[in-house]
Amino acid sequence: MVTGLAMRMTGRFGGLRSSGSAGPRIEEANIIMRTLLYAALSIVLLVPDAHAALPYDEATDPHTALAQALTQAKQQNKNVLLIFGANWCEDCRDLDKAMRGSSAMLIDARFVVVKIDVGNFNKNLDLAQQFGNPIRKGIPAAVLLTPESQLLYSTKAGELANARRMGERGIYDFFSKTMADVLKTRQ
């Protein structure tokens, strides 16, 4: 393909010749070809795969994911962390980034995470209702469950709805404090 492009481009500028007179034309064609190639590569490298970066898999059945997470939590002696949100939500994406960043060790050590897509507040609302409607004041919203599906904590006042302003440290502090409070009440 690149060879064909080069042939067409050099053909446009008089073709390849062995004589010295074609030198400037070939050089000009090479510059144009390199510029186009760099532009094409830049587009490919700079345009992110939109689906790869989205935290909520809209095709996942959250009921099945929750059942699997509860089983996994029992086996690993962890609790379950449900995160309600949507891919369009900037705060939801920032929370997901923080959970994979500075909060990852904290989260992974204690929880099996299930991300539940609520769409435009029109999907999986039955699960939100089942756990006290944590999305009522905004998303993202969090619910902590025991492996037996007992509710330990649920956001009620949109505590994470400003995740982008909280930053990674604020999100880490939120989960650290919440887990400490939950542990105190269980003792």
N, C-alpha and C positions, 0 to 999 in steps of 0.2 A: 504494500500500500504506500509506504513512504517512498519507495523507489519509483512507483508510478507517478506519485505527486511530484517528485523531483524531476522526472522525465518531462511531465507536462509543463512544469514551471521553467525548466531550462529550455524547452522547446519554444515557449512563449518569448524567450529572450534570445532567440537565434540558434538554439540548439548547442550541443557540445561540439566543439571543434578543437582540433589540436593546434591550430595556428594561434599566435599571440594576440590577434585582434579580438578574439572572443573572451579573453580573460576577464575584462571588466563585466561583461554580461553574465558570465558564469558566477563570478563573485557576487554580483547583485542578486542573482537567483538563489545562491546559497544563503545569503543574508535573509532574504524573504522566507525561504524554506525554514531556516532555523528559528526565525521569529514566529512563524505559524506553529511550528512544533512546540516551542516553549509556551506559547499561548494555549495550545491544546492541552499540554501537560499541566499547566497551571490550573486550568478549569477542572480537570479530572482530580487533581490533588486538593484543591481548595474547596470544592463542593462536597460537603459531608454527605454520607449516606443517611438520609433523614430517618429511616426506620431503625438504624443501628443505635442511634442515640436516644430513642424514646424509651422511657422507663416502664410504661404500661403496655403490656401485650393485650391488645384489644380482642384477640381471638381466644385467649385463655379462658377456660371456664373457672371462675373464682371459687365455686362451691367445691369442685374437684381439687383445686389447688389448696384450699383450706383443709380439706380432709387429709390430703397428703402431708401437709405441713404439720398437722396435729399428730399424725403417726410418726413423722420424723422427729418432732419435738419430744415425744415420749421416749423414743430410742436414744436420743442424744441428751436427755435430761435438760431441755431448754424450754423456754416459753415461746409463744408465737407472737409476732409483731405484724399486725395488719396495717398497711398503709393505703388509705383511700385517696385517689387522685385521678388526674387525667393528663394526657400528653400535651394538651393545649395550655396547661397551667404552668407558668414560669416558676412559681414557688414549688410546685410538685417536682419539676425537673431539677431545681436547685437542691431540694431536700434529697432527691435520689443521688445527686452528685456528692453531697456531704456524706450520705450513708455509705458510699463507695470510697470516700476519701478518709478524712480524719476520724470519722465515727465508725469506720468499717470494723476495726478490731473489737470495739465495744459491742456493736450490734451482733457481729458474727459469733462472738463468744457466748452470748446469752439468748439469742433469738433465731428462730426460723422465720424468715420474712416472706410475706405474701403481699404483693401489690395488687390492689383491686381498682380497676378502671371504672370510674363513675360517669364517663362521657361528659355530657353537658347536664349533669345532675339528672340523667334519665336512664342510667344503666346500673344494675346491681344494687339498687336501693333497698332491696329486701335484706341484704347483708348489713347495710348501714343501719337499718331499723333494728335488726337483730341485736346489734351491739350499742344501742342507745342513740343512734343517729349522730355520730360524731361529725358528720359533714354539714350539719345544720348551719354552722357559723363560718363555713369555708373549708377549702381544701388547700393543701393536703391535711389529712386527719389521721390520727394513729389510735390503734386499739391494741392493748396487751392482753393476751390470753394464756391461761395455763394449758398444758397439753390435753387437759380434759375439757377444754373450751370454756372454762370459768373466766369471767371478765375480771381482770385485775385493774385495768385503767382504760379510760377512753377520753380523748380530747372532747371538750364540751364548748369551749369559747373561742375556737379558731386559733388555738395556741401555736400551730405551725403554719397558719395561713399567710404569714409574712416571712417565710423561710428565706427568701432572697435577701431580706434585710438582716436576718439573724446571722447569716454567714455560717461557715463550717464550725467555728468555735461555739457560737450560740446554739447550734443544733446539737453539738456534742454535749454541751452543758445541760440542755433540755433533757436529753435522753439519760444522762448520768443522774440528774436530780430525780427524774421520774422513776428510774429503777431503784434508787435509794429509798424513795418514799414508799414504793410498792413493797420492798423488802421489809421496811419497818412495820408496815401494817400487817404483814403476813406472820410476824413473829409473835 
